[in-house]
Structures are given as C-alpha cells and as structure tokens.
Amino acid sequence: MNHQKQSVVITGASTGIGHACAVRFDQLGYRVLAGVRKSEDAEALKAASGGRIEPLLLDVTKQQTVMDAAAALGDAPLDGLVNNAGIAVAGPVELVPLDRWRVQLEINVIGLVSVTQAFLPALRRGRGRIVNIGSIAGRSALPCAGPYSASKYAVEAITDSLRMELGPFGISVSVIEP
C-alpha cells in the first residue's frame, strides 16, 4: 500500500511509544508530524528518520502550540491522530498534592481533548482514524496509581464517546492499552 500522501500526527513523540510510532509510520512512507516539547527532541527525531519526520513543537497543555501544530498541517486531510502524550503521577491518593493531580489530568485528559478538537477538521477531510494511547491502568486501578489510573479511565470514556460521535462521519476511534 502506498502511504506517500497520507499524513499522521503523533503527540508525545520524543520517547517511548510515541517515538516508536513516529519512526514506524515514517518507515511505512507516511508524512509524519511528530509532536515534541523541546527542539533537542525534534533534532533527535529527525536524525532517527533520516530527516523525513516533521517535528512539531507541541505541548498539549499550551493551546497556542496545539493551534500552531494544526496550522502546520494546513488544509491537508489527516489520516491518523495518535494521542500519546502523557505522564504518570504516582503516590497514595491522600498524599499526592492537588497541583500534581491537576498536572496529571491536564496532560493526559485535557491535552488529549485539546489536540483532538484542533485536528478534527483535518480528520474529517481525510476520514481519518484516532488512536488514543491508554493503559491497562484505565481498566484496573492499583494502589499508589490513583492519579494515573484516573486519567487513563478518563481516556477510556472519552474514546468510547468519540467513537459513537464520530462513527457517522467515517472516523474510527480506538484505544490501545499497553
């Protein structure tokens, strides 16, 4: 299958799952717009792809960077969005400071919604697909993982709602639970 004109946006592409997704989609011939928060990560990602991956300075908690990332795509249709950006805040529920809870939810939940909303017009043009990176922690909470599990349970619910809302538009929505 020729993916030369197909585009995918991946958040949290500096390391781990996001980095691996960006490199793999690049190998398959997709145009990869890869969200990173630091310019050093952008350079490392370009090097990993032979210079073909297009890094985007994208912090899912900063609306202007989200809008700038969507603008970088232009009017092109979007074939895929991988919402991967995330962090894990750990500790007993009673001891994790509220500001850490807010950071956890801002990145893993609100950031995912912000990016999804920004790219939905392009996904509609491409009848694309959304893949949210959840976690088994979104199905089974463990002690000292309350903030992280709460965020990943939210990702499960958002994914289910989006699947029903966007299905009639030909946009499929999935969650991966590593």
FENDAJO-V969044 format. One line per field, one symbol per residue. burial: I if it has 24 or more other C-alpha atoms within 12 Angstrom, else O. Layout:
# FENDAJO-V969044
burial->???
This chain:
# FENDAJO-V969044
burial->OOOOOIIIIIIIIIIOIIIIIIIIIIOOOIIIIIIIIOOOIIIIIIOIIOOIIIIIIIIIIOIOIIIOIIOIIOOIIIIIIIIIIIIIIIOOOOOOOOOOIOIIIIIIIIIIIIIIIIIIIIIIOIIIIIIIIIIOIIOOOOOOIIIIIIIIIIIIOIIOOIIOOIOOOOIIIIIOOO
